[in-house]
Amino acid sequence: MSSMQAWRNPLARAADRAESTARLLLTVLWLCTLPVFVVVGSSVWQGVSATAEAQQQGGMATTAELLQDAPAITTDGQDVVVYQLVPVPARWVAPDGSERTGTVTTAAGGRNGARVEIWVDRTGDVTAPPVPLSSSAVLIITGTVVAALAWGGLLMAALYLLRGRLDRRRIAGWDLEWRRIEPLWSGRSRGEGAQP
């Protein structure tokens, strides 16, 4: 029963009207809070994109040459290849043009002399690559949608709990009405016994 039907229907009880009103108010509340989720997601996006831009400006991709073979590719007990990254000594050129050596992380099985892409900071030290903006966007959008749906689920749970209480009130009201009407309907009120 819609909210308008509950208020216009002369057979609707106070519990029916209360449930319809609660459903309407909770729906409006959820719809009114959706822009809040969008604003929060947008502000998080601005922070993440600024951080990603700072990471990209503070570092650069370069190529490193492995100075020894990386450990062999390993398999699990079922001969499935376990993709793993391993530390290997390597040589690369820093942003200032100087040659640097150190440890880089690469896929298992790499050979001596192989070239791998790494990220370095302004001083030439190896650093983590910046998080791609596309990955950040997907995470933020997913998080925003999940938060909005979770909020909606919480409101639906509140409505479900309220409906349970109102159903108990309705059942008690129907029981009271039946106790009042049943003797008249069955004829027991006139002492005639139970006849239809």
C-alpha positions in Angstrom: 0.0 0.0 0.0 1.5 3.3 -1.1 1.6 6.3 1.3 -1.2 8.1 -0.5 -3.4 4.9 -0.4 -2.7 4.5 3.3 -3.9 8.0 4.0 -6.9 7.9 1.7 -8.1 4.4 2.5 -10.8 4.4 5.3 -9.9 0.8 6.2 -6.2 1.7 6.8 -5.2 1.6 10.5 -2.8 3.9 12.3 -0.1 1.2 11.9 -0.6 1.2 8.1 -0.3 5.0 8.0 2.8 4.9 10.2 4.5 2.3 8.0 3.7 4.2 4.8 5.0 7.4 6.4 8.2 5.8 7.6 8.8 4.2 4.2 8.3 7.6 2.5 10.5 9.5 5.0 13.3 6.9 4.9 13.2 6.9 1.0 13.4 10.7 1.0 16.3 10.6 3.6 18.2 8.2 1.4 17.7 10.3 -1.7 18.7 13.4 0.2 21.9 11.9 1.4 23.0 10.6 -2.1 24.5 14.1 -2.9 26.5 13.8 0.3 28.1 10.6 -0.9 28.8 12.2 -4.3 30.5 15.3 -2.6 32.6 13.0 -0.3 33.6 10.9 -3.3 34.5 14.0 -5.2 36.6 15.4 -2.5 38.4 12.1 -2.0 39.0 12.0 -5.8 40.6 15.5 -5.6 42.9 14.4 -2.8 43.9 11.1 -4.6 44.5 12.8 -7.9 46.6 15.5 -6.3 48.7 12.8 -4.5 49.0 10.8 -7.8 50.1 13.9 -9.6 52.7 14.7 -6.9 54.0 11.1 -7.1 54.3 11.3 -10.9 56.1 14.6 -10.7 58.4 13.4 -7.9 59.4 10.2 -9.7 60.1 8.9 -13.1 60.1 5.6 -14.9 63.5 4.3 -16.1 65.0 1.1 -17.2 67.3 -1.0 -15.0 69.6 -3.8 -16.1 69.7 -6.9 -14.0 73.2 -7.7 -12.7 72.4 -11.4 -12.0 69.8 -14.0 -12.7 66.6 -13.8 -10.7 65.6 -16.9 -8.8 63.8 -19.5 -10.9 60.0 -19.5 -11.3 58.5 -21.8 -8.6 55.5 -23.9 -8.7 53.1 -25.0 -6.0 52.4 -28.7 -5.2 50.1 -29.0 -8.2 52.7 -27.7 -10.7 50.9 -24.4 -11.0 53.3 -21.5 -11.6 53.4 -19.1 -8.6 53.9 -15.7 -10.0 56.2 -13.9 -7.6 58.3 -10.8 -7.5 61.9 -11.2 -6.2 64.7 -8.8 -5.3 67.6 -8.7 -7.7 70.7 -6.5 -7.9 70.5 -4.1 -10.9 72.0 -1.0 -12.5 70.2 2.1 -13.7 70.7 5.8 -14.5 69.5 8.4 -12.0 67.7 11.6 -13.2 70.9 13.5 -12.7 72.7 11.2 -15.2 74.8 9.3 -12.6 74.8 5.5 -12.7 73.3 3.8 -9.7 73.2 0.3 -8.4 70.9 -1.3 -5.9 68.2 -3.9 -5.5 65.1 -3.9 -7.7 62.0 -6.1 -7.6 61.3 -8.1 -10.7 59.5 -11.3 -11.8 61.1 -14.6 -10.9 63.2 -16.1 -13.7 64.7 -12.9 -15.1 68.1 -13.3 -16.7 71.3 -11.4 -16.1 71.4 -8.4 -18.5 67.6 -8.3 -18.9 66.0 -4.8 -18.7 63.1 -4.1 -16.4 61.1 -0.9 -15.9 61.5 0.7 -12.4 60.4 4.0 -10.8 63.0 6.2 -9.2 62.6 9.4 -7.2 64.5 12.7 -7.9 67.6 11.5 -6.1 67.6 8.2 -8.2 66.5 5.9 -5.4 64.1 3.1 -6.3 60.5 4.0 -5.4 57.1 2.5 -5.8 55.3 3.3 -9.0 52.5 5.8 -8.7 49.0 4.4 -8.5 47.3 4.7 -11.8 44.5 7.3 -11.8 42.1 4.8 -13.5 42.6 2.3 -10.6 42.0 5.1 -8.1 38.8 6.2 -9.9 37.4 2.7 -10.0 38.1 2.3 -6.3 36.6 5.6 -5.4 33.5 5.1 -7.5 33.1 1.6 -6.1 33.5 2.8 -2.6 31.0 5.6 -3.1 28.4 3.3 -4.6 28.9 0.6 -1.9 28.6 3.3 0.9 25.4 4.6 -0.6 24.0 1.1 -1.0 25.0 0.2 2.6 23.3 3.3 3.9 20.2 2.3 1.9 20.4 -1.2 3.4 20.7 0.2 6.9 17.6 2.3 6.3 15.8 -0.7 4.9 16.8 -2.7 8.0 15.3 0.1 10.2 12.1 0.0 8.1 12.0 -3.8 8.4 12.4 -3.6 12.2 9.7 -0.9 12.4 7.4 -3.0 10.2 7.8 -6.0 12.6 6.7 -3.9 15.5 3.8 -2.5 13.5 2.8 -6.0 12.4 2.6 -7.1 16.0 0.4 -4.1 16.7 -1.8 -4.9 13.7 -2.1 -8.5 14.8 -3.1 -7.4 18.3 -5.6 -5.0 16.9 -7.1 -7.7 14.6 -7.3 -10.1 17.6 -9.1 -7.4 19.7 -11.5 -6.8 16.8 -12.2 -10.5 16.3 -13.0 -10.9 20.0 -15.5 -8.1 19.6 -17.0 -9.3 16.3 -16.8 -13.1 16.6 -19.6 -13.5 19.2 -21.9 -11.4 17.1 -21.0 -13.3 13.9 -21.3 -16.7 15.5 -24.5 -16.0 17.4 -22.9 -16.8 20.8 -23.8 -13.3 22.0 -27.5 -14.4 21.9 -26.8 -17.7 23.5 -27.7 -19.6 20.4 -24.5 -21.6 20.1 -22.0 -21.3 17.3 -23.9 -21.3 14.0 -22.8 -19.7 10.8 
